[in-house]
Amino acid sequence: MATVRTALAEGITLFDTADMYGAGENERLLGRALGHHRKDVVIASKLGIVAMPGLGVPLGLNARPARVKKCVENSLRRLGTDYLDLLYLHRVDPSVPIEETIGTMAEFVSKGLVREIGVCEVTPEQLSRAHATHPIAAMQSEWSIFTRGIEEGSRQEAKRIGAAVVAYSPLGRGMLTGASRATTNLALLDVRRFLPRWRRQNLARNLAAVELIRDVAHSLRCTSAQAALAWVLQKGSDVIPIPGTANPMHLRSNIAASDITLPREAREKLDSMQASGDRGEGFGRN
Ligand SMILES: NC(=O)c1ccc[n+]([C@@H]2O[C@H](COP(=O)([O-])OP(=O)(O)OC[C@H]3O[C@@H](n4cnc5c(N)ncnc54)[C@H](OP(=O)(O)O)[C@@H]3O)[C@@H](O)[C@H]2O)c1
């Protein structure tokens, strides 16, 4: 709650959530925290991943029309709002043609309950099929110094169709900040415990790269997190990084990254530091 209030005070207007985060709890919390500021902000939520009740652990995918309808109703109720600014398909459900899912989501645009539609972690072909069904306003994918899958075609397709590119986990889920060095201090069901980049065979190499990023940041008199965010921001004016934090101080420091311009040499150094053993989360994609 304190972080959302700080974000509002600092002029942040885009809030990203999903029906599966905390199995609905995150939408409830965001709705409460935004309160009467609702009309001043953009709320983005997502559907398509089935979460374990009470825990929010992903169990599978379901983006069939009947479930899409239920999900939208539930998100609106939990957020305490009568419209979503942006509704994403969280992951493409391979058992349903993407046209069917997007077509059902588009019905809510016609009813005025959803303003724009987005898609997450799509291939260029899936993006173009989605866009042919209904205009896609935003494509959200993991994109950071450590995770570059989006550069293999989806980013170009987003540019072609004029969709904003929303870069999630731009801090490499915390690893790029230098603060997240092992899984031992993470909660039992923290998703990072299951990601290849934290596995022993990759971790040592990745942490060595994190040290090099810290050196680059040090030379620019900024933090590693700020350098990582500046790297994403410099990918284009159509690219919107959405760093996650529950810490108001981290939030303020991350906002300051928008004032940093990376010189070419620093950018090239960071460009060469892709993580080991990593294709991003890629649930349902990789
Ligand atoms: N579409 C999708 O499939 C998908 C998947 C994953 C995430 N997302 C979205 O993307 C958002 C961000 O992703 P994310 O949270 O996974 O990863 P992230 O933004 O790369 O990293 C978040 C981690 O970095 C830490 N952190 C943030 N700022 C810091 C700072 N200045 N110094 C030190 N540590 C810092 C946070 O801890 P503190 O709380 O301590 O700051 C947290 O552990 C999520 O909130 C979610 O909305 C979308």
The ligand as a Tripos MOL2 file, in Angstrom:
@<TRIPOS>MOLECULE
LIG
   48    52     1     0     0
SMALL
NO_CHARGES

@<TRIPOS>ATOM
      1 N1          3.5240  -10.7540  -18.2680 N.am      1 LIG1
      2 C1          4.1880  -11.5890  -17.5270 C.2       1 LIG1
      3 O1          4.1850  -12.7930  -17.7640 O.2       1 LIG1
      4 C2          4.9670  -11.1020  -16.3500 C.ar      1 LIG1
      5 C3          5.8600  -11.9630  -15.6900 C.ar      1 LIG1
      6 C4          6.5880  -11.4520  -14.6230 C.ar      1 LIG1
      7 C5          6.4170  -10.1260  -14.2130 C.ar      1 LIG1
      8 N2          5.5240   -9.3340  -14.8580 N.ar      1 LIG1
      9 C6          5.2930   -7.9230  -14.4380 C.3       1 LIG1
     10 O2          6.5310   -7.2230  -14.4080 O.3       1 LIG1
     11 C7          6.7120   -6.6170  -13.1280 C.3       1 LIG1
     12 C8          8.1730   -6.5980  -12.7770 C.3       1 LIG1
     13 O3          8.7420   -7.8720  -12.8440 O.3       1 LIG1
     14 P1          9.4240   -8.6110  -11.5950 P.3       1 LIG1
     15 O4          8.9680   -8.0060  -10.3280 O.co2     1 LIG1
     16 O5          9.2650  -10.0570  -11.8300 O.co2     1 LIG1
     17 O6         10.9790   -8.3680  -11.8270 O.3       1 LIG1
     18 P2         11.9620   -7.0990  -11.7860 P.3       1 LIG1
     19 O7         11.2210   -5.8400  -11.8940 O.co2     1 LIG1
     20 O8         13.0150   -7.4060  -12.7810 O.co2     1 LIG1
     21 O9         12.6340   -7.2580  -10.3360 O.3       1 LIG1
     22 C9         11.9200   -7.1100   -9.1590 C.3       1 LIG1
     23 C10        12.8750   -7.4160   -8.0100 C.3       1 LIG1
     24 O10        13.8840   -6.4210   -7.9670 O.3       1 LIG1
     25 C11        13.9330   -5.8540   -6.6690 C.3       1 LIG1
     26 N3         14.2180   -4.4180   -6.8480 N.ar      1 LIG1
     27 C12        13.4840   -3.4930   -7.5070 C.ar      1 LIG1
     28 N4         14.0960   -2.2930   -7.4930 N.ar      1 LIG1
     29 C13        15.2520   -2.4590   -6.8030 C.ar      1 LIG1
     30 C14        16.2890   -1.5960   -6.4380 C.ar      1 LIG1
     31 N5         16.2890   -0.3080   -6.8190 N.pl3     1 LIG1
     32 N6         17.3380   -2.0800   -5.7060 N.ar      1 LIG1
     33 C15        17.3520   -3.3910   -5.3430 C.ar      1 LIG1
     34 N7         16.3880   -4.2670   -5.6540 N.ar      1 LIG1
     35 C16        15.3320   -3.8170   -6.3730 C.ar      1 LIG1
     36 C17        12.5770   -6.0910   -6.0600 C.3       1 LIG1
     37 O11        12.6820   -6.2150   -4.6660 O.3       1 LIG1
     38 P3         12.0940   -5.0690   -3.6730 P.3       1 LIG1
     39 O12        10.6450   -5.3140   -3.5660 O.co2     1 LIG1
     40 O13        12.8680   -5.3090   -2.4230 O.co2     1 LIG1
     41 O14        12.4200   -3.7420   -4.2980 O.co2     1 LIG1
     42 C18        12.1920   -7.4350   -6.6750 C.3       1 LIG1
     43 O15        12.7320   -8.5090   -5.9330 O.3       1 LIG1
     44 C19         5.8560   -7.4580  -12.1890 C.3       1 LIG1
     45 O16         5.5050   -6.7010  -11.0590 O.3       1 LIG1
     46 C20         4.6740   -7.8270  -13.0680 C.3       1 LIG1
     47 O17         3.7300   -6.7800  -13.0450 O.3       1 LIG1
     48 C21         4.8020   -9.7920  -15.9300 C.ar      1 LIG1
@<TRIPOS>BOND
     1     1     2 1
     2     2     3 2
     3     2     4 1
     4     4     5 ar
     5     4    48 ar
     6     5     6 ar
     7     6     7 ar
     8     7     8 ar
     9     8     9 1
    10     8    48 ar
    11     9    10 1
    12     9    46 1
    13    10    11 1
    14    11    12 1
    15    11    44 1
    16    12    13 1
    17    13    14 1
    18    14    15 2
    19    14    16 1
    20    14    17 1
    21    17    18 1
    22    18    19 2
    23    18    20 1
    24    18    21 1
    25    21    22 1
    26    22    23 1
    27    23    24 1
    28    23    42 1
    29    24    25 1
    30    25    26 1
    31    25    36 1
    32    26    27 ar
    33    26    35 ar
    34    27    28 ar
    35    28    29 ar
    36    29    30 ar
    37    29    35 ar
    38    30    31 1
    39    30    32 ar
    40    32    33 ar
    41    33    34 ar
    42    34    35 ar
    43    36    37 1
    44    36    42 1
    45    37    38 1
    46    38    39 2
    47    38    40 1
    48    38    41 1
    49    42    43 1
    50    44    45 1
    51    44    46 1
    52    46    47 1
@<TRIPOS>SUBSTRUCTURE
     1 LIG1         1 GROUP 0 **** ****
